[in-house]
Amino acid sequence: MPGLTGDPNQHDASKFSDSISGSCLCGSITVTITDPELFSKPRGHLCHCSNCRKVAGSFVSSNLLIEAEKVKIDDRDGTLTTYEDRATGSGNPVYRFFCSKDGNPIKSETQAYPGKVVVKMGMMPRIPQPEMESFGLHKHAWQGKHKDMQTYKIRFAGPDKELLE
């Protein structure tokens, strides 16, 4: 069908050997990740926590925790807005950035990962194969297991880092 977008098979991963860019729905915000290892190995994680599910509008969120200096955000129309999410398990806020025009999630920041950002990968033309899942205890019973992917009960870092059987 003409006009359909989003088919990752139309975007060979070799085109993204140095960087990848994606945008929000209205095109106001463009995010560029510069990392030559983005597609050379599994990267990022699928998060099943309720807050990430709400932000993604889905049963899971595809995230990439990466050094802030590897991420460039162009906010052409000044629509980048922040929501301070305090409904977290740790009680520490997660700052969730989104486009105020179309609601597209862009990134999250938390003091748990200083110097890093969590890029919401759904806006990218292609997503690297995730290396892990977090909040596996929060998965729906109908969800399957991803082959060769570690699933953590809650978080993949910190004191509650524990794999799900």
C-alpha positions in Angstrom: 0.0 0.0 0.0 1.4 3.4 -0.9 2.2 5.7 1.9 2.8 3.1 4.6 5.9 3.7 6.6 7.7 1.9 9.4 8.8 -1.3 7.7 12.2 -2.0 9.3 13.0 -4.4 6.5 13.2 -1.3 4.2 16.2 -0.1 6.2 19.3 -2.2 6.0 21.2 -2.1 9.3 24.4 -1.4 7.4 23.1 2.1 6.6 23.4 2.9 10.3 27.0 1.9 10.8 27.8 5.3 12.5 24.5 6.8 13.5 20.7 6.5 13.2 18.1 9.2 13.3 14.3 9.2 14.0 11.6 11.7 14.7 8.4 12.2 16.5 5.1 11.9 14.5 4.9 15.5 13.6 8.6 15.8 12.8 9.3 18.6 15.2 11.8 16.6 17.2 14.6 14.6 15.6 16.8 12.3 17.7 20.2 11.2 16.4 22.2 8.4 18.1 25.9 8.3 17.1 27.3 4.9 18.1 29.2 2.6 15.7 28.3 -0.4 17.8 24.5 0.1 17.7 23.9 -2.8 15.3 27.1 -4.8 15.8 25.6 -6.7 18.9 22.4 -6.8 20.8 21.7 -3.4 22.5 19.0 -2.0 24.6 16.2 -3.6 26.5 12.4 -4.3 26.5 10.8 -2.8 29.6 7.6 -4.3 31.0 7.1 -1.8 34.0 3.7 -0.2 34.0 5.1 3.3 33.5 7.1 2.4 30.4 4.1 0.5 29.1 2.0 3.6 29.5 4.5 5.8 27.9 4.8 3.4 24.9 1.1 2.8 24.7 1.8 -0.9 24.4 2.5 -4.1 26.3 6.3 -3.3 26.3 8.6 -0.4 25.6 11.8 -0.7 23.5 14.5 1.3 25.2 18.2 2.1 24.8 20.2 3.1 27.8 23.1 5.1 26.3 25.6 7.8 27.2 24.0 11.2 26.9 26.9 12.6 24.7 26.0 10.0 22.0 22.4 11.4 21.7 21.6 14.7 19.8 18.1 16.1 20.0 16.9 18.8 17.6 13.7 20.5 18.8 12.9 22.4 15.7 9.5 23.8 16.9 10.2 23.9 20.6 7.8 21.1 21.4 10.0 19.0 23.7 8.3 18.8 27.1 9.1 17.0 30.3 6.9 15.1 32.7 8.3 14.4 36.2 7.2 10.8 36.9 7.3 10.2 40.7 5.3 7.0 40.6 8.4 4.9 40.6 9.4 1.8 42.6 12.5 3.7 44.0 10.6 6.9 44.8 13.2 8.8 42.7 11.8 10.7 39.8 12.1 9.7 36.2 12.0 12.6 33.8 10.1 11.6 30.7 10.5 13.8 27.6 7.9 13.9 24.9 6.6 16.0 22.0 3.9 18.3 23.3 2.3 18.4 19.8 1.9 14.7 19.0 2.6 13.0 22.4 5.5 10.9 21.0 7.9 9.7 23.8 11.5 10.8 23.1 13.7 9.8 26.1 13.8 9.4 29.9 16.4 10.4 32.4 16.9 9.2 36.0 19.5 9.8 38.7 20.0 6.0 38.7 22.0 6.3 35.5 24.0 9.5 35.7 25.4 10.7 32.4 23.0 8.4 30.5 19.6 8.7 28.8 17.0 6.1 27.9 16.0 6.7 24.3 12.6 5.5 23.3 13.5 3.4 20.2 10.0 3.2 18.6 10.7 6.4 16.7 13.7 4.9 14.9 13.5 3.4 11.4 15.1 0.2 12.8 15.7 -1.0 16.3 18.7 -3.0 17.4 18.0 -6.5 18.7 17.5 -6.0 22.5 19.9 -7.7 24.8 17.6 -8.1 27.8 14.2 -7.5 29.3 13.5 -5.7 32.6 10.5 -6.0 34.9 9.9 -9.6 33.6 7.7 -10.2 36.6 5.3 -7.7 35.1 4.9 -9.5 31.7 1.4 -10.7 30.7 0.9 -14.4 30.9 0.3 -14.6 27.1 3.7 -13.1 26.3 6.3 -15.5 25.1 10.0 -15.8 25.9 12.5 -14.2 23.6 15.2 -16.7 22.6 18.8 -15.9 23.9 17.6 -12.9 25.8 18.0 -12.5 29.6 14.9 -11.5 31.5 15.4 -9.8 34.8 12.7 -10.0 37.5 12.8 -6.2 38.0 15.8 -4.2 37.0 19.0 -5.2 35.2 21.1 -3.1 37.5 21.2 -2.3 41.2 20.5 -4.3 44.3 17.4 -6.1 42.9 19.2 -7.4 39.8 17.9 -10.9 39.6 17.2 -13.1 36.6 13.8 -14.6 36.0 13.9 -18.3 35.6 
